[in-house]
Amino acid sequence: MAALHTRSRSVRSAAQGPLDVSYLYTPFKRQRQFHNSQAKYRLFGGAAGPGKTKALLWEAIYQAHQVPGSDSLLLRRTYPELESSLLAYFRRDVPHSLYKKYNESKHVVTWSNGSTTRFGYCRNESDVYQYQGAEFQFIGLDELTHFTFKQWQFLTSRNRCPVKGSRSCMAGATNPGNIGHAWVKALWVDHKPPAGFDRTDLYDPRDYDFIRARLDDNPIYANDAAYRRTLETLPEHLRRAFLEGDWNVFAGQYFDVFDVGRHTARPEDVRLEPWWPRWISVDWGFNHPSAVYWHCAVPGVQSRASQSGLEPRANRHPERSEGHQPQQDPRPFGASAVPGQSKPASTSRIVTYREFVQNALSPRMLAQAIAERSGRERITEIFLSPDAFAHRTSEASIAEQLGEVLTMNGLPRPAAADDDRIGGWQLMYQLLESDAWLITDNCGKLIDSLPLLVRDVTRVEDIRKVDGDDAADAARYGLVSGARLAGVTAQPARFGGSTAPWAGQPPPQNSAISTPRFVTGMPLGEQIARQVSATDPTSQAIHYQRLEAEAKKQFRPKPLPRRSR
């Protein structure tokens, strides 16, 4: 291609002829196919190395020069990713003679015809709202599977242009995998509306064009034996994704219910009361990373929702007008209400609020790191992977070494975690499904790993073990072993049951985990309210009286020992 005007329309600026950039950018065959596509929504890529990012950058340049006075937007999920990819390509490949000015602080390019291209990022789910009210004739998202479907949907509403005769469009470039794998695959590969696409009757597969590209499509890397060997040595699922561009690599995705917008929150938006039960779960490793998570049991009292910041995000800042009293929405963590269904009852919930993942730490170093991050928090229990209790040599076990340092810092000794893999995965799924588990955004390793876990082909109820699953294992230990502290069952349904009978709900009174349990430092009334599972007023009153009596027995001052004569 001699110039960047391969489509039926020529690329023209305000008072210039066709924009000849062949000396700067000559697209490969697949890149040219991407530029020539007339679809409203294009997806370019598959495998690693076919020149996706570069094609996306030059498509934005093409669009900016085609429509004078228009605005375009290029996005990555985080700023470091933006800096090392799109911005790096722009600074290296686009000479100053091609544009009027570049605002370094705002990352906005102003082209010679008055058009602009903005470089941005959306680290948090809500960051897309910074573009509310803006209009972009072209929007390009690099590594599209790093974004959520809700982010994509919102950005489509910003894809419009007031310039007469313009045609708005969007494009993405990506490899298979990551948190957006399922919805991207559905729209462009399977050609069907994904989960969350409310108006399925409005989905038109002709709007979605997937230009599949592999390593061999880039002449620069096609004969690079060293780079190919690097890709071939990756774990199987990554090798199939990056080398072969296989979108079925995550077929059998276990946590298909996981949704970043629904199951995660900003740490500053969640206030956890100091007297609520907290515990830690640890998956020990040395060559493999050790993964540590901090969890908190949030009482299932609806009146507490707004106080702790755990109500649906849409209701955290309701519009207030004179005489208007906003009604509280009991839906947990932003779960959508279903017309015609009654509102769900109050349930206890688990918040995973801190993460520490690092390898090559000795047990004592790891214990010290846990203690430093726990600060003055009241940690009830620490659950550790069972293999850490084995005596491999005459030296103290890993659990014992951890325990020595933990107790010196006022933390409990570790207890062996429940290692029921199948039951644990089922419980995690059911907690997500019932909105009884929330993860804060600072637990990045865990959030990234959950969408990548797939079923084991030989044991379909289990998850296939892969490198990088340490975060999920550590979280499983915390949810299964600590579920009783949050008032949720630790016994998922088995032998054909599709859901745990009490997942995300207070356990029945005859359950072993309903034994009254009281702690100091937490208001007694709140502790009792958490343990009352009855629904009718009479049963509630009886249950309250029984629990109050149990509490009085527990906190009754013990008599001083009698002195012997």
Beta strands, then each sheet from edge to edge (+ up, - down):
strand 1: 41-46
strand 2: 71-76
strand 3: 99-103
strand 4: 108-111
strand 5: 116-121
strand 6: 138-142
strand 7: 169-174
strand 8: 208-213
strand 9: 264-265
strand 10: 278-283
strand 11: 290-298
strand 12: 349-358
strand 13: 379-384
strand 14: 414-416
strand 15: 437-440
sheet 1: 3+ 4- 5+ 2+ 6+ 7+ 1+ 8+
sheet 2: 9+ 15+ 12+ 11- 10+ 13+ 14+
end
